[in-house]
């Protein structure tokens, strides 16, 4: 058998090491990573503690569900970075910064929206009060009566105030 034939192209022990690196970068709990990667906590524990290896399905699940935790799939599978790794890393970092900016901006917009809702509610209440006042009957009180005659004369009768 030739020397190339004996060489493993995918070294499962090194995949376990790279999984440990991914877990360090993830920084969350094993349970959170389990939910993200779709691997069981038991499987992750076995692999990280060198008591088992990842299956093809496990590898595919990690690559599919955790692209943000590795430079690229080639790194995870073979341990090397492709030529575009620097660009990939920069794009990832820019994306993270952009995501942070977008989250911050979204929070600001939500705050503004809430302020506008409060202001709108206040304006609605003011409008209702104005409409009520507009429709309120103005109480009229008779203070005098004038009687005009055909001969162009008139008389004024003042009503006494009951106060």
For each residue, the residues with C-beta under 8 A, 3 or more apart:
1: 5 6
2: 5 6
3: 6 7
4: 7
5: 1 2
6: 1 2 3
7: 3 4
8: 11 12
9: 78
10: 15 77 78
11: 8 14 15 79
12: 8 15 16 53 54
13: 16 17 50 53
14: 11 17 18 79
15: 10 11 12 18 19 53 54 59 76 77
16: 12 13 19 20 47 48 50 53 54
17: 13 14 20 21
18: 14 15 21 22 70 75 76 79
19: 15 16 22 23 44 47 48 54 62
20: 16 17 23 24 48
21: 17 18 24 25
22: 18 19 25 26 62 66 69 70 76
23: 19 20 26 30 33 44 48
24: 20 21 27
25: 21 22 69
26: 22 23 32 33 36 66 69
27: 24
28: 32 33 36
29: 32 33
30: 23 33 34 41 44 45
31: 34 35 41
32: 26 28 29 35 36
33: 23 26 28 29 30 36 37 39 44
34: 30 31 37 38 39 40 41 44
35: 31 32 38
36: 26 28 32 33 65 66
37: 33 34 44 61 62 65 66
38: 34 35 61 65
39: 33 34 43 44 58 61 62
40: 34 43 44
41: 30 31 34 44 45
42: 45 46
43: 39 40 46 47 52 54 58
44: 19 23 30 33 34 37 39 40 41 47 48
45: 30 41 42 48 49 51
46: 42 43 49 51 52
47: 16 19 43 44 50 51 52 53 54 58
48: 16 19 20 23 44 45
49: 45 46
50: 13 16 47
51: 45 46 47
52: 43 46 47
53: 12 13 15 16 47
54: 12 15 16 19 43 47 58 59 62
55: 58 59
56: 59 60
57: 60 61
58: 39 43 47 54 55 61 62
59: 15 54 55 56 62 63 76 77
60: 56 57 63 64
61: 37 38 39 57 58 64 65
62: 19 22 37 39 54 58 59 65 66 76
63: 59 60 66 67 70 73 76 77
64: 60 61 67
65: 36 37 38 61 62
66: 22 26 36 37 62 63 69 70
67: 63 64 70 73
68: 92
69: 22 25 26 66
70: 18 22 63 66 67 73 75 76
71: 75 81 85 88 89 92
72: 75 76 81 82 84 85 88
73: 63 67 70 76 77
74: 77 78 80 81 82
75: 18 70 71 72 78 79 80 81 82 85
76: 15 18 22 59 62 63 70 72 73
77: 10 15 59 63 73 74
78: 9 10 74 75
79: 11 14 18 75
80: 74 75
81: 71 72 74 75 85
82: 72 74 75 85 88
83:
84: 72 87 88
85: 71 72 75 81 82 88 89
86: 89 90
87: 84 90 91
88: 71 72 82 84 85 91 92
89: 71 85 86 92 93
90: 86 87 93 94
91: 87 88 94 95
92: 68 71 88 89 95 96
93: 89 90 96 97
94: 90 91 97 98
95: 91 92 98 99
96: 92 93 99 100
97: 93 94 100 101
98: 94 95 101 102
99: 95 96 102 103
100: 96 97 103 104
101: 97 98 104 105
102: 98 99 105 106
103: 99 100 106 107
104: 100 101 107 108
105: 101 102 108 109
106: 102 103 109 110
107: 103 104 110 111
108: 104 105 111 112
109: 105 106 112 113
110: 106 107 113 114
111: 107 108 114 115
112: 108 109 115 116
113: 109 110 116 117
114: 110 111 117 118
115: 111 112 118 119
116: 112 113 119 120
117: 113 114 120 121
118: 114 115 121 122
119: 115 116 122 123
120: 116 117 123 124
121: 117 118 124 125
122: 118 119 125 126
123: 119 120 126 127
124: 120 121 127 128
125: 121 122 128 129
126: 122 123 129 130
127: 123 124 130 131
128: 124 125 131 132
129: 125 126 132 133
130: 126 127 133 134
131: 127 128 134 135
132: 128 129 135 136
133: 129 130 136
134: 130 131
135: 131 132
136: 132 133
137:
138:
139:
140:
141:
142: 145 159
143: 158 159
144: 156 157 158 159
145: 142 156 157 159
146: 154 155 156 157
147: 154 155 157
148: 152 153 154
149: 152 153 154 155
150:
151:
152: 148 149
153: 148 149
154: 146 147 148 149
155: 146 147 149
156: 144 145 146
157: 144 145 146 147
158: 143 144
159: 142 143 144 145
160:
161:
162:
163:
